[in-house]
Amino acid sequence: MLEMTPDYSLGNNIRCLTLTKNFFDLNKIDSTKDSLFSDFTSYKNLPIQYMDQVHGNRIQEISLASSPVKQTDAMISRSSDLILGVLTADCLPIAISNRNGSEFAIIHAGWRGLLSGIIERCLSNFIDSTNLFAWIGPSISSEHYEVGSDLYDAFLLSDENSESHFKKLKSGKWLFNIQGEAERILRKHKVKVQNSGECSYSNEDLLYSYRRNQTQNRLLTIIWRSK
């Protein structure tokens, strides 16, 4: 499998996919961050706009493709002349579009991003936010994501409904369903969600996982509007 895609389009003429390890291997592309930034700069004859991701909650509006946007974890665009891209190796790639395809966005979200409101900030930047569709791409699953009580406490302090995505292991240890928590937040804001359910940690043949082997390689999830 060279790519993973949503079951149905997120918007009119909107395309979205995650390029897998097989894609990079077959095309002999170095999928480390710096190499992708410098060498893999277009797809389907459109320029890819990257972010220099920092686990924050800054969102940038993009109208023209340029060098990677500094200290940014979400981008939104209304242009048909570019692709928005996010690099991950366990964190969440989240693609969003409104139904008519006039606006689309991409989010990089780890636990810090979820806590700091990266999803909510991104949604608030849509001019038309009444009919949004999202796809949660491959990321680490709860079976392989053990966290401490400090993280559990922080999420419950932010929103007590987060508790449904934590499973107690032993004193001070929990399994965290980061995909489920992102889906809960999106649905809370009336976004229609498709969740890939793909685990970056367990699918070693197709996906990269930093937690599994500290790899510097990255998956690339992209979204654009075709002309």
C-alpha positions as CSV (number, residue, x, y, z in Angstrom):
1,M,0.0,0.0,0.0
2,L,1.5,3.3,-1.1
3,E,-1.1,5.6,0.5
4,M,-3.9,5.7,3.0
5,T,-7.0,7.7,2.3
6,P,-10.4,8.6,3.8
7,D,-13.3,6.4,2.7
8,Y,-15.1,9.4,1.2
9,S,-14.0,12.9,0.2
10,L,-13.9,15.6,2.9
11,G,-15.2,18.2,0.4
12,N,-15.9,19.1,-3.2
13,N,-12.8,18.4,-5.2
14,I,-10.8,17.9,-2.0
15,R,-8.2,15.2,-2.0
16,C,-6.4,13.9,1.1
17,L,-4.0,11.0,1.8
18,T,-1.1,9.7,3.9
19,L,2.0,8.6,2.0
20,T,3.3,5.4,3.6
21,K,6.8,3.9,4.0
22,N,6.2,1.9,0.8
23,F,5.7,5.0,-1.2
24,F,9.0,6.5,-0.1
25,D,10.8,3.2,-0.5
26,L,9.4,2.5,-4.0
27,N,10.3,6.0,-5.1
28,K,13.7,6.0,-3.4
29,I,12.8,9.1,-1.4
30,D,14.6,9.9,1.9
31,S,11.7,10.6,4.3
32,T,13.6,12.3,7.0
33,K,12.2,15.8,7.8
34,D,15.1,17.9,6.4
35,S,15.3,15.8,3.2
36,L,11.5,16.1,2.6
37,F,11.7,19.8,3.1
38,S,14.5,20.2,0.6
39,D,13.9,17.4,-1.9
40,F,10.2,16.4,-1.9
41,T,8.6,19.7,-2.6
42,S,5.8,18.9,-4.9
43,Y,3.2,16.2,-5.6
44,K,0.8,15.9,-8.6
45,N,2.6,19.1,-10.0
46,L,1.5,21.2,-7.0
47,P,4.0,22.6,-4.4
48,I,3.8,21.2,-0.9
49,Q,3.6,23.7,2.0
50,Y,5.3,22.2,5.1
51,M,5.4,23.4,8.7
52,D,8.3,23.4,11.2
53,Q,6.1,21.8,13.8
54,V,6.7,22.5,17.5
55,H,3.8,20.9,19.4
56,G,2.1,24.2,19.9
57,N,-1.3,25.7,18.9
58,R,-0.3,28.3,16.2
59,I,-2.2,28.3,12.9
60,Q,-1.2,30.0,9.8
61,E,-3.3,31.0,6.8
62,I,-1.5,30.0,3.5
63,S,-2.2,31.6,0.1
64,L,1.1,31.0,-1.6
65,A,3.5,28.1,-1.0
66,S,6.9,29.0,0.5
67,S,9.6,27.6,2.8
68,P,8.3,25.6,5.8
69,V,6.2,27.9,8.1
70,K,8.1,28.4,11.4
71,Q,6.7,27.3,14.7
72,T,3.4,26.3,13.4
73,D,1.2,23.2,13.9
74,A,-1.8,24.0,11.7
75,M,-2.4,25.6,8.4
76,I,-5.6,26.6,6.5
77,S,-5.9,27.6,2.8
78,R,-8.4,28.7,0.2
79,S,-6.1,28.2,-2.7
80,S,-6.1,25.6,-5.5
81,D,-2.5,26.2,-6.2
82,L,-0.8,24.3,-3.3
83,I,-0.9,21.3,-1.0
84,L,-0.8,21.5,2.8
85,G,1.4,18.9,4.4
86,V,2.1,17.5,7.9
87,L,4.8,15.2,9.0
88,T,4.2,12.6,11.7
89,A,5.6,9.4,13.3
90,D,3.1,8.8,16.1
91,C,1.3,12.2,16.5
92,L,-2.0,12.9,14.9
93,P,-2.3,14.2,11.3
94,I,-5.8,15.7,11.0
95,A,-7.2,17.0,7.7
96,I,-10.3,19.2,7.6
97,S,-12.4,20.7,4.8
98,N,-15.8,22.3,4.5
99,R,-18.3,20.5,2.4
100,N,-18.0,22.8,-0.7
101,G,-14.2,22.5,-0.6
102,S,-13.6,26.3,-0.5
103,E,-11.5,26.0,2.7
104,F,-9.2,23.2,3.9
105,A,-6.7,22.7,6.7
106,I,-4.2,20.3,8.2
107,I,-3.2,19.9,11.8
108,H,-0.3,18.3,13.6
109,A,-1.4,17.3,17.1
110,G,0.3,15.4,19.9
111,W,-1.0,15.5,23.5
112,R,0.4,19.1,24.0
113,G,-1.4,20.3,20.9
114,L,-4.7,18.8,22.0
115,L,-4.4,20.3,25.5
116,S,-3.5,23.7,24.1
117,G,-6.5,23.8,21.8
118,I,-4.9,23.3,18.4
119,I,-8.1,21.7,17.0
120,E,-10.4,24.5,18.4
121,R,-8.1,27.2,17.1
122,C,-8.0,25.7,13.6
123,L,-11.8,25.3,13.5
124,S,-12.3,28.9,14.5
125,N,-10.3,30.0,11.4
126,F,-12.9,28.6,9.0
127,I,-15.1,31.3,7.5
128,D,-17.8,28.6,6.9
129,S,-17.6,26.2,9.8
130,T,-21.2,24.9,9.7
131,N,-20.5,21.8,7.6
132,L,-16.9,20.5,8.3
133,F,-15.5,17.1,7.6
134,A,-12.3,15.7,9.1
135,W,-10.0,12.7,8.7
136,I,-7.7,11.5,11.4
137,G,-4.8,9.8,9.8
138,P,-2.5,7.1,11.2
139,S,-1.0,7.7,14.7
140,I,-0.1,5.7,17.8
141,S,-3.0,3.7,19.3
142,S,-3.9,3.4,22.9
143,E,-2.5,-0.1,23.2
144,H,1.0,1.4,22.7
145,Y,0.6,4.8,24.3
146,E,1.3,4.6,28.1
147,V,1.2,7.9,29.9
148,G,1.5,9.1,33.5
149,S,-1.0,10.5,36.0
150,D,0.2,14.1,35.3
151,L,-1.1,13.8,31.7
152,Y,-4.3,12.2,32.9
153,D,-4.9,15.0,35.4
154,A,-4.1,17.7,32.9
155,F,-6.7,16.5,30.4
156,L,-9.4,16.0,33.0
157,L,-8.7,19.5,34.4
158,S,-9.2,20.8,30.9
159,D,-12.3,18.7,30.1
160,E,-13.6,16.0,32.4
161,N,-15.1,14.2,29.4
162,S,-11.6,13.3,28.3
163,E,-11.7,10.5,30.9
164,S,-13.4,8.2,28.5
165,H,-10.2,8.0,26.5
166,F,-7.9,6.9,29.4
167,K,-7.7,3.3,30.6
168,K,-6.1,2.7,34.0
169,L,-3.2,0.3,34.0
170,K,-1.7,0.6,37.5
171,S,-1.0,3.3,40.0
172,G,0.0,6.4,38.1
173,K,-0.1,4.8,34.6
174,W,-2.7,5.0,31.9
175,L,-3.2,4.0,28.3
176,F,-4.3,7.1,26.3
177,N,-6.4,6.9,23.2
178,I,-5.2,10.1,21.4
179,Q,-7.2,9.3,18.2
180,G,-10.4,8.9,20.3
181,E,-9.8,12.1,22.2
182,A,-9.2,14.1,18.9
183,E,-12.4,12.6,17.5
184,R,-14.3,13.6,20.6
185,I,-13.1,17.2,20.4
186,L,-14.0,17.4,16.7
187,R,-17.5,15.9,17.2
188,K,-18.0,18.2,20.1
189,H,-17.7,21.1,17.6
190,K,-20.1,19.3,15.2
191,V,-17.4,18.2,12.8
192,K,-18.2,14.9,10.9
193,V,-15.2,12.6,11.4
194,Q,-13.6,9.7,9.7
195,N,-10.9,8.0,11.8
196,S,-8.4,5.8,10.0
197,G,-7.8,3.8,13.2
198,E,-4.4,3.0,11.9
199,C,-1.6,2.5,14.5
200,S,1.8,3.8,13.6
201,Y,3.5,1.7,16.3
202,S,2.1,-1.7,15.4
203,N,2.1,-1.4,11.6
204,E,5.9,-1.6,11.1
205,D,5.6,-2.6,7.4
206,L,3.8,0.6,6.3
207,L,4.2,3.3,9.0
208,Y,6.9,5.0,10.9
209,S,6.9,5.2,14.7
210,Y,9.2,7.3,16.9
211,R,8.1,5.5,20.0
212,R,8.9,2.1,18.5
213,N,12.4,2.7,17.3
214,Q,13.3,6.5,17.5
215,T,13.2,6.8,13.7
216,Q,13.9,10.1,12.1
217,N,11.7,9.1,9.1
218,R,8.3,10.7,8.8
219,L,4.9,9.9,7.2
220,L,3.5,12.7,5.1
221,T,-0.2,13.5,5.2
222,I,-1.4,16.0,2.6
223,I,-4.6,17.8,1.6
224,W,-5.4,19.9,-1.4
225,R,-8.2,21.0,-3.8
226,S,-7.9,19.6,-7.3
227,K,-8.8,22.0,-10.2
